[in-house]
Amino acid sequence: MSIARLTAGAGISRQAVTKHLRVLERAGLVHSTPRGRERLWQLRQKRLGEAQNYLNLISRKLDRSLSRLKAFVEK
């Protein structure tokens, strides 16, 4: 999608959306392609899935650590 389509009805400026998209692009989660005077942005679903898997792994580790801490504190 173009920035114009992404910001339509969103209540956020084009500049703010562009800034966020550039961060996501550096992280490899979106890709931009120039088309005429604008850029088209596309989500990289595989990379998003990889990020989600990694965050799930961290979440499970944190849950286990908190469970051990809770058991220790309750003794």
C-alpha positions in Angstrom: 0.0 0.0 0.0 1.0 3.6 -0.4 1.4 6.0 2.5 -1.8 7.7 1.4 -3.8 4.5 1.7 -2.1 3.5 5.0 -3.0 6.9 6.6 -6.5 7.2 5.2 -8.8 7.6 8.2 -6.1 6.6 10.6 -5.9 9.9 12.4 -2.1 9.9 12.2 0.2 11.9 9.9 1.9 10.6 6.8 5.2 11.6 8.4 4.6 9.6 11.5 3.6 6.5 9.5 6.6 6.9 7.3 8.9 7.1 10.3 7.4 3.9 11.8 7.6 2.1 8.4 11.3 2.9 8.1 11.9 1.4 11.6 10.0 -1.7 10.5 11.9 -1.8 7.3 15.2 -1.8 9.1 13.9 -4.7 11.2 13.1 -6.6 8.0 9.3 -6.7 8.7 8.2 -4.6 5.8 9.7 -3.8 2.3 9.2 -0.7 0.2 9.3 -0.4 -3.6 9.4 3.0 -5.4 6.6 3.5 -7.8 6.5 6.9 -9.5 6.6 9.6 -6.9 5.5 7.3 -4.0 6.7 4.2 -2.3 4.6 1.0 -2.0 4.9 -0.8 1.3 4.5 -4.6 1.8 4.4 -6.7 4.9 7.0 -9.5 5.1 4.8 -12.1 6.6 7.5 -14.7 7.0 9.7 -12.3 9.0 6.7 -11.3 11.1 6.1 -14.9 11.9 9.7 -15.4 12.9 9.5 -12.4 15.2 6.3 -13.8 16.7 8.0 -17.2 17.3 10.9 -15.5 19.0 8.7 -13.4 21.2 6.7 -16.5 22.2 10.0 -18.2 23.2 11.0 -15.3 25.4 7.5 -15.3 26.9 7.7 -19.0 27.8 11.1 -18.5 29.4 9.9 -15.6 31.4 6.8 -17.5 32.5 9.0 -20.4 33.7 11.3 -18.0 35.5 8.4 -16.2 37.2 6.9 -19.6 38.3 10.3 -20.5 39.9 10.5 -17.2 41.6 6.9 -17.5 42.9 7.6 -21.0 44.3 10.8 -19.7 46.0 9.0 -16.8 47.5 6.1 -18.8 48.8 8.3 -21.3 50.6 
